[in-house]
Amino acid sequence: MTMTYQTIVVAVDGSKEAEWALKKAIQIAKRNGAKLILSHIIDLRGFTTVEAHDYALAERSEQYANELLERCELPPL
């Protein structure tokens, strides 16, 4: 019995390793007809003390995350 994937989650952070993982996930998703979900996490815990002084840092982090996910956006498989 072979395993087929229905949903694949890939974390992207702009690194070469994440780019490689995304390419591999695309290949696997195509072979399996699977749905591919891209994820980028912003750890807000580090902003708790900074946020009071510089809310723009959190906004820039969110903007970067959105731009990163848009660059990774793929046509339907």
mmCIF file of the N, C-alpha and C atoms, coordinates in Angstrom:
data_MODEL
# 
_entry.id   MODEL 
# 
loop_
_atom_site.group_PDB 
_atom_site.id 
_atom_site.type_symbol 
_atom_site.label_atom_id 
_atom_site.label_alt_id 
_atom_site.label_comp_id 
_atom_site.label_asym_id 
_atom_site.label_entity_id 
_atom_site.label_seq_id 
_atom_site.pdbx_PDB_ins_code 
_atom_site.Cartn_x 
_atom_site.Cartn_y 
_atom_site.Cartn_z 
_atom_site.occupancy 
_atom_site.B_iso_or_equiv 
_atom_site.pdbx_formal_charge 
_atom_site.auth_seq_id 
_atom_site.auth_comp_id 
_atom_site.auth_asym_id 
_atom_site.auth_atom_id 
_atom_site.pdbx_PDB_model_num 
ATOM 1   N N  . MET A 1 1  ? 0.848  -1.176 0.000   1.00 0.00 ? 1  MET A N  1 
ATOM 2   C CA . MET A 1 1  ? 0.000  0.000  0.000   1.00 0.00 ? 1  MET A CA 1 
ATOM 3   C C  . MET A 1 1  ? 0.897  1.243  0.000   1.00 0.00 ? 1  MET A C  1 
ATOM 4   N N  . THR A 1 2  ? 0.612  2.167  -0.897  1.00 0.00 ? 2  THR A N  1 
ATOM 5   C CA . THR A 1 2  ? 1.393  3.401  -0.947  1.00 0.00 ? 2  THR A CA 1 
ATOM 6   C C  . THR A 1 2  ? 0.628  4.524  -0.259  1.00 0.00 ? 2  THR A C  1 
ATOM 7   N N  . MET A 1 3  ? 1.384  5.452  0.274   1.00 0.00 ? 3  MET A N  1 
ATOM 8   C CA . MET A 1 3  ? 0.781  6.589  0.972   1.00 0.00 ? 3  MET A CA 1 
ATOM 9   C C  . MET A 1 3  ? 0.590  7.740  -0.010  1.00 0.00 ? 3  MET A C  1 
ATOM 10  N N  . THR A 1 4  ? -0.573 8.334  0.003   1.00 0.00 ? 4  THR A N  1 
ATOM 11  C CA . THR A 1 4  ? -0.799 9.532  -0.796  1.00 0.00 ? 4  THR A CA 1 
ATOM 12  C C  . THR A 1 4  ? -1.143 10.678 0.154   1.00 0.00 ? 4  THR A C  1 
ATOM 13  N N  . TYR A 1 5  ? -0.622 11.821 -0.183  1.00 0.00 ? 5  TYR A N  1 
ATOM 14  C CA . TYR A 1 5  ? -0.844 13.009 0.633   1.00 0.00 ? 5  TYR A CA 1 
ATOM 15  C C  . TYR A 1 5  ? -2.035 13.786 0.093   1.00 0.00 ? 5  TYR A C  1 
ATOM 16  N N  . GLN A 1 6  ? -2.883 14.253 0.983   1.00 0.00 ? 6  GLN A N  1 
ATOM 17  C CA . GLN A 1 6  ? -4.029 15.065 0.585   1.00 0.00 ? 6  GLN A CA 1 
ATOM 18  C C  . GLN A 1 6  ? -3.772 16.542 0.817   1.00 0.00 ? 6  GLN A C  1 
ATOM 19  N N  . THR A 1 7  ? -3.044 16.864 1.863   1.00 0.00 ? 7  THR A N  1 
ATOM 20  C CA . THR A 1 7  ? -2.729 18.250 2.216   1.00 0.00 ? 7  THR A CA 1 
ATOM 21  C C  . THR A 1 7  ? -1.279 18.307 2.689   1.00 0.00 ? 7  THR A C  1 
ATOM 22  N N  . ILE A 1 8  ? -0.543 19.300 2.177   1.00 0.00 ? 8  ILE A N  1 
ATOM 23  C CA . ILE A 1 8  ? 0.852  19.493 2.557   1.00 0.00 ? 8  ILE A CA 1 
ATOM 24  C C  . ILE A 1 8  ? 0.999  20.925 3.049   1.00 0.00 ? 8  ILE A C  1 
ATOM 25  N N  . VAL A 1 9  ? 1.592  21.097 4.224   1.00 0.00 ? 9  VAL A N  1 
ATOM 26  C CA . VAL A 1 9  ? 1.840  22.419 4.798   1.00 0.00 ? 9  VAL A CA 1 
ATOM 27  C C  . VAL A 1 9  ? 3.333  22.704 4.708   1.00 0.00 ? 9  VAL A C  1 
ATOM 28  N N  . VAL A 1 10 ? 3.679  23.875 4.146   1.00 0.00 ? 10 VAL A N  1 
ATOM 29  C CA . VAL A 1 10 ? 5.079  24.270 4.009   1.00 0.00 ? 10 VAL A CA 1 
ATOM 30  C C  . VAL A 1 10 ? 5.272  25.619 4.683   1.00 0.00 ? 10 VAL A C  1 
ATOM 31  N N  . ALA A 1 11 ? 6.258  25.680 5.562   1.00 0.00 ? 11 ALA A N  1 
ATOM 32  C CA . ALA A 1 11 ? 6.606  26.952 6.198   1.00 0.00 ? 11 ALA A CA 1 
ATOM 33  C C  . ALA A 1 11 ? 7.651  27.657 5.337   1.00 0.00 ? 11 ALA A C  1 
ATOM 34  N N  . VAL A 1 12 ? 7.435  28.943 5.074   1.00 0.00 ? 12 VAL A N  1 
ATOM 35  C CA . VAL A 1 12 ? 8.381  29.731 4.289   1.00 0.00 ? 12 VAL A CA 1 
ATOM 36  C C  . VAL A 1 12 ? 8.863  30.910 5.123   1.00 0.00 ? 12 VAL A C  1 
ATOM 37  N N  . ASP A 1 13 ? 10.171 31.186 5.003   1.00 0.00 ? 13 ASP A N  1 
ATOM 38  C CA . ASP A 1 13 ? 10.735 32.300 5.756   1.00 0.00 ? 13 ASP A CA 1 
ATOM 39  C C  . ASP A 1 13 ? 11.723 33.122 4.929   1.00 0.00 ? 13 ASP A C  1 
ATOM 40  N N  . GLY A 1 14 ? 11.809 32.824 3.632   1.00 0.00 ? 14 GLY A N  1 
ATOM 41  C CA . GLY A 1 14 ? 12.716 33.565 2.766   1.00 0.00 ? 14 GLY A CA 1 
ATOM 42  C C  . GLY A 1 14 ? 14.092 32.939 2.648   1.00 0.00 ? 14 GLY A C  1 
ATOM 43  N N  . SER A 1 15 ? 14.357 31.868 3.381   1.00 0.00 ? 15 SER A N  1 
ATOM 44  C CA . SER A 1 15 ? 15.666 31.229 3.334   1.00 0.00 ? 15 SER A CA 1 
ATOM 45  C C  . SER A 1 15 ? 15.761 30.284 2.138   1.00 0.00 ? 15 SER A C  1 
ATOM 46  N N  . LYS A 1 16 ? 16.987 29.936 1.778   1.00 0.00 ? 16 LYS A N  1 
ATOM 47  C CA . LYS A 1 16 ? 17.219 28.971 0.687   1.00 0.00 ? 16 LYS A CA 1 
ATOM 48  C C  . LYS A 1 16 ? 16.643 27.603 1.059   1.00 0.00 ? 16 LYS A C  1 
ATOM 49  N N  . GLU A 1 17 ? 16.747 27.243 2.332   1.00 0.00 ? 17 GLU A N  1 
ATOM 50  C CA . GLU A 1 17 ? 16.210 25.960 2.775   1.00 0.00 ? 17 GLU A CA 1 
ATOM 51  C C  . GLU A 1 17 ? 14.690 25.909 2.616   1.00 0.00 ? 17 GLU A C  1 
ATOM 52  N N  . ALA A 1 18 ? 14.024 27.003 2.945   1.00 0.00 ? 18 ALA A N  1 
ATOM 53  C CA . ALA A 1 18 ? 12.569 27.050 2.794   1.00 0.00 ? 18 ALA A CA 1 
ATOM 54  C C  . ALA A 1 18 ? 12.186 27.015 1.321   1.00 0.00 ? 18 ALA A C  1 
ATOM 55  N N  . GLU A 1 19 ? 12.985 27.666 0.480   1.00 0.00 ? 19 GLU A N  1 
ATOM 56  C CA . GLU A 1 19 ? 12.730 27.632 -0.966  1.00 0.00 ? 19 GLU A CA 1 
ATOM 57  C C  . GLU A 1 19 ? 12.854 26.200 -1.489  1.00 0.00 ? 19 GLU A C  1 
ATOM 58  N N  . TRP A 1 20 ? 13.889 25.485 -1.026  1.00 0.00 ? 20 TRP A N  1 
ATOM 59  C CA . TRP A 1 20 ? 14.069 24.102 -1.422  1.00 0.00 ? 20 TRP A CA 1 
ATOM 60  C C  . TRP A 1 20 ? 12.889 23.241 -0.947  1.00 0.00 ? 20 TRP A C  1 
ATOM 61  N N  . ALA A 1 21 ? 12.472 23.447 0.288   1.00 0.00 ? 21 ALA A N  1 
ATOM 62  C CA . ALA A 1 21 ? 11.340 22.684 0.837   1.00 0.00 ? 21 ALA A CA 1 
ATOM 63  C C  . ALA A 1 21 ? 10.070 22.946 0.039   1.00 0.00 ? 21 ALA A C  1 
ATOM 64  N N  . LEU A 1 22 ? 9.866  24.202 -0.373  1.00 0.00 ? 22 LEU A N  1 
ATOM 65  C CA . LEU A 1 22 ? 8.686  24.541 -1.166  1.00 0.00 ? 22 LEU A CA 1 
ATOM 66  C C  . LEU A 1 22 ? 8.715  23.829 -2.515  1.00 0.00 ? 22 LEU A C  1 
ATOM 67  N N  . LYS A 1 23 ? 9.880  23.819 -3.168  1.00 0.00 ? 23 LYS A N  1 
ATOM 68  C CA . LYS A 1 23 ? 9.995  23.134 -4.460  1.00 0.00 ? 23 LYS A CA 1 
ATOM 69  C C  . LYS A 1 23 ? 9.696  21.651 -4.319  1.00 0.00 ? 23 LYS A C  1 
ATOM 70  N N  . LYS A 1 24 ? 10.219 21.028 -3.268  1.00 0.00 ? 24 LYS A N  1 
ATOM 71  C CA . LYS A 1 24 ? 9.946  19.607 -3.038  1.00 0.00 ? 24 LYS A CA 1 
ATOM 72  C C  . LYS A 1 24 ? 8.464  19.382 -2.748  1.00 0.00 ? 24 LYS A C  1 
ATOM 73  N N  . ALA A 1 25 ? 7.857  20.263 -1.961  1.00 0.00 ? 25 ALA A N  1 
ATOM 74  C CA . ALA A 1 25 ? 6.440  20.134 -1.632  1.00 0.00 ? 25 ALA A CA 1 
ATOM 75  C C  . ALA A 1 25 ? 5.577  20.267 -2.882  1.00 0.00 ? 25 ALA A C  1 
ATOM 76  N N  . ILE A 1 26 ? 5.972  21.160 -3.790  1.00 0.00 ? 26 ILE A N  1 
ATOM 77  C CA . ILE A 1 26 ? 5.226  21.321 -5.047  1.00 0.00 ? 26 ILE A CA 1 
ATOM 78  C C  . ILE A 1 26 ? 5.266  20.024 -5.848  1.00 0.00 ? 26 ILE A C  1 
ATOM 79  N N  . GLN A 1 27 ? 6.440  19.417 -5.944  1.00 0.00 ? 27 GLN A N  1 
ATOM 80  C CA . GLN A 1 27 ? 6.578  18.150 -6.680  1.00 0.00 ? 27 GLN A CA 1 
ATOM 81  C C  . GLN A 1 27 ? 5.691  17.065 -6.066  1.00 0.00 ? 27 GLN A C  1 
ATOM 82  N N  . ILE A 1 28 ? 5.737  16.969 -4.753  1.00 0.00 ? 28 ILE A N  1 
ATOM 83  C CA . ILE A 1 28 ? 4.937  15.946 -4.062  1.00 0.00 ? 28 ILE A CA 1 
ATOM 84  C C  . ILE A 1 28 ? 3.450  16.220 -4.228  1.00 0.00 ? 28 ILE A C  1 
ATOM 85  N N  . ALA A 1 29 ? 3.055  17.490 -4.122  1.00 0.00 ? 29 ALA A N  1 
ATOM 86  C CA . ALA A 1 29 ? 1.636  17.849 -4.274  1.00 0.00 ? 29 ALA A CA 1 
ATOM 87  C C  . ALA A 1 29 ? 1.139  17.520 -5.673  1.00 0.00 ? 29 ALA A C  1 
ATOM 88  N N  . LYS A 1 30 ? 1.958  17.794 -6.677  1.00 0.00 ? 30 LYS A N  1 
ATOM 89  C CA . LYS A 1 30 ? 1.561  17.471 -8.061  1.00 0.00 ? 30 LYS A CA 1 
ATOM 90  C C  . LYS A 1 30 ? 1.387  15.972 -8.247  1.00 0.00 ? 30 LYS A C  1 
ATOM 91  N N  . ARG A 1 31 ? 2.319  15.198 -7.713  1.00 0.00 ? 31 ARG A N  1 
ATOM 92  C CA . ARG A 1 31 ? 2.237  13.732 -7.842  1.00 0.00 ? 31 ARG A CA 1 
ATOM 93  C C  . ARG A 1 31 ? 1.004  13.165 -7.154  1.00 0.00 ? 31 ARG A C  1 
ATOM 94  N N  . ASN A 1 32 ? 0.593  13.785 -6.062  1.00 0.00 ? 32 ASN A N  1 
ATOM 95  C CA . ASN A 1 32 ? -0.508 13.257 -5.259  1.00 0.00 ? 32 ASN A CA 1 
ATOM 96  C C  . ASN A 1 32 ? -1.829 13.970 -5.475  1.00 0.00 ? 32 ASN A C  1 
ATOM 97  N N  . GLY A 1 33 ? -1.827 15.053 -6.261  1.00 0.00 ? 33 GLY A N  1 
ATOM 98  C CA . GLY A 1 33 ? -3.052 15.838 -6.405  1.00 0.00 ? 33 GLY A CA 1 
ATOM 99  C C  . GLY A 1 33 ? -3.451 16.458 -5.076  1.00 0.00 ? 33 GLY A C  1 
ATOM 100 N N  . ALA A 1 34 ? -2.455 16.840 -4.292  1.00 0.00 ? 34 ALA A N  1 
ATOM 101 C CA . ALA A 1 34 ? -2.698 17.336 -2.935  1.00 0.00 ? 34 ALA A CA 1 
ATOM 102 C C  . ALA A 1 34 ? -2.844 18.857 -2.908  1.00 0.00 ? 34 ALA A C  1 
ATOM 103 N N  . LYS A 1 35 ? -3.494 19.319 -1.856  1.00 0.00 ? 35 LYS A N  1 
ATOM 104 C CA . LYS A 1 35 ? -3.612 20.754 -1.599  1.00 0.00 ? 35 LYS A CA 1 
ATOM 105 C C  . LYS A 1 35 ? -2.339 21.195 -0.893  1.00 0.00 ? 35 LYS A C  1 
ATOM 106 N N  . LEU A 1 36 ? -1.820 22.377 -1.274  1.00 0.00 ? 36 LEU A N  1 
ATOM 107 C CA . LEU A 1 36 ? -0.598 22.901 -0.686  1.00 0.00 ? 36 LEU A CA 1 
ATOM 108 C C  . LEU A 1 36 ? -0.930 24.168 0.094   1.00 0.00 ? 36 LEU A C  1 
ATOM 109 N N  . ILE A 1 37 ? -0.544 24.194 1.361   1.00 0.00 ? 37 ILE A N  1 
ATOM 110 C CA . ILE A 1 37 ? -0.794 25.345 2.223   1.00 0.00 ? 37 ILE A CA 1 
ATOM 111 C C  . ILE A 1 37 ? 0.553  25.959 2.593   1.00 0.00 ? 37 ILE A C  1 
ATOM 112 N N  . LEU A 1 38 ? 0.727  27.251 2.303   1.00 0.00 ? 38 LEU A N  1 
ATOM 113 C CA . LEU A 1 38 ? 1.942  27.961 2.674   1.00 0.00 ? 38 LEU A CA 1 
ATOM 114 C C  . LEU A 1 38 ? 1.705  28.689 3.980   1.00 0.00 ? 38 LEU A C  1 
ATOM 115 N N  . SER A 1 39 ? 2.734  28.681 4.830   1.00 0.00 ? 39 SER A N  1 
ATOM 116 C CA . SER A 1 39 ? 2.606  29.302 6.141   1.00 0.00 ? 39 SER A CA 1 
ATOM 117 C C  . SER A 1 39 ? 3.853  30.119 6.452   1.00 0.00 ? 39 SER A C  1 
ATOM 118 N N  . HIS A 1 40 ? 3.644  31.254 7.085   1.00 0.00 ? 40 HIS A N  1 
ATOM 119 C CA . HIS A 1 40 ? 4.740  32.068 7.607   1.00 0.00 ? 40 HIS A CA 1 
ATOM 120 C C  . HIS A 1 40 ? 4.289  32.565 8.973   1.00 0.00 ? 40 HIS A C  1 
ATOM 121 N N  . ILE A 1 41 ? 5.097  32.327 9.973   1.00 0.00 ? 41 ILE A N  1 
ATOM 122 C CA . ILE A 1 41 ? 4.727  32.656 11.344  1.00 0.00 ? 41 ILE A CA 1 
ATOM 123 C C  . ILE A 1 41 ? 5.491  33.887 11.809  1.00 0.00 ? 41 ILE A C  1 
ATOM 124 N N  . ILE A 1 42 ? 4.791  34.808 12.423  1.00 0.00 ? 42 ILE A N  1 
ATOM 125 C CA . ILE A 1 42 ? 5.416  35.968 13.052  1.00 0.00 ? 42 ILE A CA 1 
ATOM 126 C C  . ILE A 1 42 ? 5.301  35.757 14.552  1.00 0.00 ? 42 ILE A C  1 
ATOM 127 N N  . ASP A 1 43 ? 6.444  35.643 15.213  1.00 0.00 ? 43 ASP A N  1 
ATOM 128 C CA . ASP A 1 43 ? 6.463  35.429 16.657  1.00 0.00 ? 43 ASP A CA 1 
ATOM 129 C C  . ASP A 1 43 ? 6.311  36.783 17.353  1.00 0.00 ? 43 ASP A C  1 
ATOM 130 N N  . LEU A 1 44 ? 5.139  37.068 17.838  1.00 0.00 ? 44 LEU A N  1 
ATOM 131 C CA . LEU A 1 44 ? 4.835  38.361 18.454  1.00 0.00 ? 44 LEU A CA 1 
ATOM 132 C C  . LEU A 1 44 ? 5.389  38.502 19.867  1.00 0.00 ? 44 LEU A C  1 
ATOM 133 N N  . ARG A 1 45 ? 5.855  37.416 20.451  1.00 0.00 ? 45 ARG A N  1 
ATOM 134 C CA . ARG A 1 45 ? 6.365  37.498 21.823  1.00 0.00 ? 45 ARG A CA 1 
ATOM 135 C C  . ARG A 1 45 ? 7.531  38.472 21.934  1.00 0.00 ? 45 ARG A C  1 
ATOM 136 N N  . GLY A 1 46 ? 8.341  38.568 20.891  1.00 0.00 ? 46 GLY A N  1 
ATOM 137 C CA . GLY A 1 46 ? 9.479  39.473 20.923  1.00 0.00 ? 46 GLY A CA 1 
ATOM 138 C C  . GLY A 1 46 ? 9.091  40.936 20.812  1.00 0.00 ? 46 GLY A C  1 
ATOM 139 N N  . PHE A 1 47 ? 7.862  41.196 20.417  1.00 0.00 ? 47 PHE A N  1 
ATOM 140 C CA . PHE A 1 47 ? 7.404  42.571 20.227  1.00 0.00 ? 47 PHE A CA 1 
ATOM 141 C C  . PHE A 1 47 ? 6.787  43.172 21.483  1.00 0.00 ? 47 PHE A C  1 
ATOM 142 N N  . THR A 1 48 ? 6.599  42.403 22.521  1.00 0.00 ? 48 THR A N  1 
ATOM 143 C CA . THR A 1 48 ? 5.865  42.913 23.686  1.00 0.00 ? 48 THR A CA 1 
ATOM 144 C C  . THR A 1 48 ? 6.504  44.150 24.287  1.00 0.00 ? 48 THR A C  1 
ATOM 145 N N  . THR A 1 49 ? 7.812  44.188 24.404  1.00 0.00 ? 49 THR A N  1 
ATOM 146 C CA . THR A 1 49 ? 8.462  45.370 24.970  1.00 0.00 ? 49 THR A CA 1 
ATOM 147 C C  . THR A 1 49 ? 8.729  46.422 23.903  1.00 0.00 ? 49 THR A C  1 
ATOM 148 N N  . VAL A 1 50 ? 9.002  45.971 22.687  1.00 0.00 ? 50 VAL A N  1 
ATOM 149 C CA . VAL A 1 50 ? 9.316  46.902 21.599  1.00 0.00 ? 50 VAL A CA 1 
ATOM 150 C C  . VAL A 1 50 ? 8.063  47.619 21.120  1.00 0.00 ? 50 VAL A C  1 
ATOM 151 N N  . GLU A 1 51 ? 6.950  46.915 21.122  1.00 0.00 ? 51 GLU A N  1 
ATOM 152 C CA . GLU A 1 51 ? 5.718  47.442 20.541  1.00 0.00 ? 51 GLU A CA 1 
ATOM 153 C C  . GLU A 1 51 ? 5.295  48.765 21.164  1.00 0.00 ? 51 GLU A C  1 
ATOM 154 N N  . ALA A 1 52 ? 5.511  48.924 22.426  1.00 0.00 ? 52 ALA A N  1 
ATOM 155 C CA . ALA A 1 52 ? 5.131  50.173 23.085  1.00 0.00 ? 52 ALA A CA 1 
ATOM 156 C C  . ALA A 1 52 ? 5.919  51.344 22.515  1.00 0.00 ? 52 ALA A C  1 
ATOM 157 N N  . HIS A 1 53 ? 7.109  51.087 22.051  1.00 0.00 ? 53 HIS A N  1 
ATOM 158 C CA . HIS A 1 53 ? 7.966  52.148 21.537  1.00 0.00 ? 53 HIS A CA 1 
ATOM 159 C C  . HIS A 1 53 ? 7.965  52.251 20.015  1.00 0.00 ? 53 HIS A C  1 
ATOM 160 N N  . ASP A 1 54 ? 7.759  51.122 19.340  1.00 0.00 ? 54 ASP A N  1 
ATOM 161 C CA . ASP A 1 54 ? 7.867  51.126 17.887  1.00 0.00 ? 54 ASP A CA 1 
ATOM 162 C C  . ASP A 1 54 ? 6.878  50.138 17.269  1.00 0.00 ? 54 ASP A C  1 
ATOM 163 N N  . TYR A 1 55 ? 5.640  50.553 17.120  1.00 0.00 ? 55 TYR A N  1 
ATOM 164 C CA . TYR A 1 55 ? 4.618  49.695 16.517  1.00 0.00 ? 55 TYR A CA 1 
ATOM 165 C C  . TYR A 1 55 ? 4.942  49.409 15.062  1.00 0.00 ? 55 TYR A C  1 
ATOM 166 N N  . ALA A 1 56 ? 5.738  50.268 14.429  1.00 0.00 ? 56 ALA A N  1 
ATOM 167 C CA . ALA A 1 56 ? 6.095  50.090 13.026  1.00 0.00 ? 56 ALA A CA 1 
ATOM 168 C C  . ALA A 1 56 ? 6.855  48.785 12.801  1.00 0.00 ? 56 ALA A C  1 
ATOM 169 N N  . LEU A 1 57 ? 7.581  48.312 13.797  1.00 0.00 ? 57 LEU A N  1 
ATOM 170 C CA . LEU A 1 57 ? 8.311  47.053 13.665  1.00 0.00 ? 57 LEU A CA 1 
ATOM 171 C C  . LEU A 1 57 ? 7.357  45.897 13.403  1.00 0.00 ? 57 LEU A C  1 
ATOM 172 N N  . ALA A 1 58 ? 6.283  45.829 14.143  1.00 0.00 ? 58 ALA A N  1 
ATOM 173 C CA . ALA A 1 58 ? 5.283  44.778 13.934  1.00 0.00 ? 58 ALA A CA 1 
ATOM 174 C C  . ALA A 1 58 ? 4.640  44.918 12.564  1.00 0.00 ? 58 ALA A C  1 
ATOM 175 N N  . GLU A 1 59 ? 4.362  46.147 12.154  1.00 0.00 ? 59 GLU A N  1 
ATOM 176 C CA . GLU A 1 59 ? 3.759  46.373 10.838  1.00 0.00 ? 59 GLU A CA 1 
ATOM 177 C C  . GLU A 1 59 ? 4.715  45.963 9.716   1.00 0.00 ? 59 GLU A C  1 
ATOM 178 N N  . ARG A 1 60 ? 6.003  46.261 9.869   1.00 0.00 ? 60 ARG A N  1 
ATOM 179 C CA . ARG A 1 60 ? 6.985  45.862 8.852   1.00 0.00 ? 60 ARG A CA 1 
ATOM 180 C C  . ARG A 1 60 ? 7.110  44.345 8.787   1.00 0.00 ? 60 ARG A C  1 
ATOM 181 N N  . SER A 1 61 ? 7.034  43.682 9.916   1.00 0.00 ? 61 SER A N  1 
ATOM 182 C CA . SER A 1 61 ? 7.100  42.221 9.940   1.00 0.00 ? 61 SER A CA 1 
ATOM 183 C C  . SER A 1 61 ? 5.909  41.617 9.208   1.00 0.00 ? 61 SER A C  1 
ATOM 184 N N  . GLU A 1 62 ? 4.750  42.170 9.440   1.00 0.00 ? 62 GLU A N  1 
ATOM 185 C CA . GLU A 1 62 ? 3.549  41.682 8.757   1.00 0.00 ? 62 GLU A CA 1 
ATOM 186 C C  . GLU A 1 62 ? 3.625  41.950 7.263   1.00 0.00 ? 62 GLU A C  1 
ATOM 187 N N  . GLN A 1 63 ? 4.109  43.113 6.883   1.00 0.00 ? 63 GLN A N  1 
ATOM 188 C CA . GLN A 1 63 ? 4.256  43.452 5.468   1.00 0.00 ? 63 GLN A CA 1 
ATOM 189 C C  . GLN A 1 63 ? 5.232  42.486 4.789   1.00 0.00 ? 63 GLN A C  1 
ATOM 190 N N  . TYR A 1 64 ? 6.362  42.217 5.450   1.00 0.00 ? 64 TYR A N  1 
ATOM 191 C CA . TYR A 1 64 ? 7.333  41.271 4.905   1.00 0.00 ? 64 TYR A CA 1 
ATOM 192 C C  . TYR A 1 64 ? 6.696  39.896 4.714   1.00 0.00 ? 64 TYR A C  1 
ATOM 193 N N  . ALA A 1 65 ? 5.941  39.441 5.701   1.00 0.00 ? 65 ALA A N  1 
ATOM 194 C CA . ALA A 1 65 ? 5.291  38.133 5.619   1.00 0.00 ? 65 ALA A CA 1 
ATOM 195 C C  . ALA A 1 65 ? 4.330  38.085 4.437   1.00 0.00 ? 65 ALA A C  1 
ATOM 196 N N  . ASN A 1 66 ? 3.540  39.120 4.256   1.00 0.00 ? 66 ASN A N  1 
ATOM 197 C CA . ASN A 1 66 ? 2.598  39.154 3.127   1.00 0.00 ? 66 ASN A CA 1 
ATOM 198 C C  . ASN A 1 66 ? 3.320  39.148 1.794   1.00 0.00 ? 66 ASN A C  1 
ATOM 199 N N  . GLU A 1 67 ? 4.404  39.930 1.681   1.00 0.00 ? 67 GLU A N  1 
ATOM 200 C CA . GLU A 1 67 ? 5.173  39.966 0.441   1.00 0.00 ? 67 GLU A CA 1 
ATOM 201 C C  . GLU A 1 67 ? 5.814  38.610 0.155   1.00 0.00 ? 67 GLU A C  1 
ATOM 202 N N  . LEU A 1 68 ? 6.317  37.966 1.184   1.00 0.00 ? 68 LEU A N  1 
ATOM 203 C CA . LEU A 1 68 ? 6.934  36.655 1.041   1.00 0.00 ? 68 LEU A CA 1 
ATOM 204 C C  . LEU A 1 68 ? 5.921  35.637 0.537   1.00 0.00 ? 68 LEU A C  1 
ATOM 205 N N  . LEU A 1 69 ? 4.741  35.618 1.119   1.00 0.00 ? 69 LEU A N  1 
ATOM 206 C CA . LEU A 1 69 ? 3.713  34.669 0.691   1.00 0.00 ? 69 LEU A CA 1 
ATOM 207 C C  . LEU A 1 69 ? 3.235  34.972 -0.721  1.00 0.00 ? 69 LEU A C  1 
ATOM 208 N N  . GLU A 1 70 ? 3.154  36.243 -1.099  1.00 0.00 ? 70 GLU A N  1 
ATOM 209 C CA . GLU A 1 70 ? 2.759  36.592 -2.459  1.00 0.00 ? 70 GLU A CA 1 
ATOM 210 C C  . GLU A 1 70 ? 3.792  36.117 -3.474  1.00 0.00 ? 70 GLU A C  1 
ATOM 211 N N  . ARG A 1 71 ? 5.080  36.215 -3.132  1.00 0.00 ? 71 ARG A N  1 
ATOM 212 C CA . ARG A 1 71 ? 6.125  35.739 -4.051  1.00 0.00 ? 71 ARG A CA 1 
ATOM 213 C C  . ARG A 1 71 ? 6.046  34.237 -4.228  1.00 0.00 ? 71 ARG A C  1 
ATOM 214 N N  . CYS A 1 72 ? 5.544  33.531 -3.238  1.00 0.00 ? 72 CYS A N  1 
ATOM 215 C CA . CYS A 1 72 ? 5.440  32.080 -3.301  1.00 0.00 ? 72 CYS A CA 1 
ATOM 216 C C  . CYS A 1 72 ? 4.123  31.619 -3.920  1.00 0.00 ? 72 CYS A C  1 
ATOM 217 N N  . GLU A 1 73 ? 3.228  32.544 -4.197  1.00 0.00 ? 73 GLU A N  1 
ATOM 218 C CA . GLU A 1 73 ? 1.900  32.181 -4.680  1.00 0.00 ? 73 GLU A CA 1 
ATOM 219 C C  . GLU A 1 73 ? 2.002  31.391 -5.972  1.00 0.00 ? 73 GLU A C  1 
ATOM 220 N N  . LEU A 1 74 ? 1.253  30.323 -6.034  1.00 0.00 ? 74 LEU A N  1 
ATOM 221 C CA . LEU A 1 74 ? 1.315  29.402 -7.162  1.00 0.00 ? 74 LEU A CA 1 
ATOM 222 C C  . LEU A 1 74 ? -0.021 29.324 -7.875  1.00 0.00 ? 74 LEU A C  1 
ATOM 223 N N  . PRO A 1 75 ? 0.004  28.979 -9.158  1.00 0.00 ? 75 PRO A N  1 
ATOM 224 C CA . PRO A 1 75 ? -1.260 28.710 -9.834  1.00 0.00 ? 75 PRO A CA 1 
ATOM 225 C C  . PRO A 1 75 ? -1.823 27.385 -9.305  1.00 0.00 ? 75 PRO A C  1 
ATOM 226 N N  . PRO A 1 76 ? -3.107 27.132 -9.485  1.00 0.00 ? 76 PRO A N  1 
ATOM 227 C CA . PRO A 1 76 ? -3.691 25.863 -9.023  1.00 0.00 ? 76 PRO A CA 1 
ATOM 228 C C  . PRO A 1 76 ? -2.947 24.682 -9.627  1.00 0.00 ? 76 PRO A C  1 
ATOM 229 N N  . LEU A 1 77 ? -2.769 23.617 -8.827  1.00 0.00 ? 77 LEU A N  1 
ATOM 230 C CA . LEU A 1 77 ? -2.057 22.428 -9.308  1.00 0.00 ? 77 LEU A CA 1 
ATOM 231 C C  . LEU A 1 77 ? -2.915 21.588 -10.208 1.00 0.00 ? 77 LEU A C  1 
# 
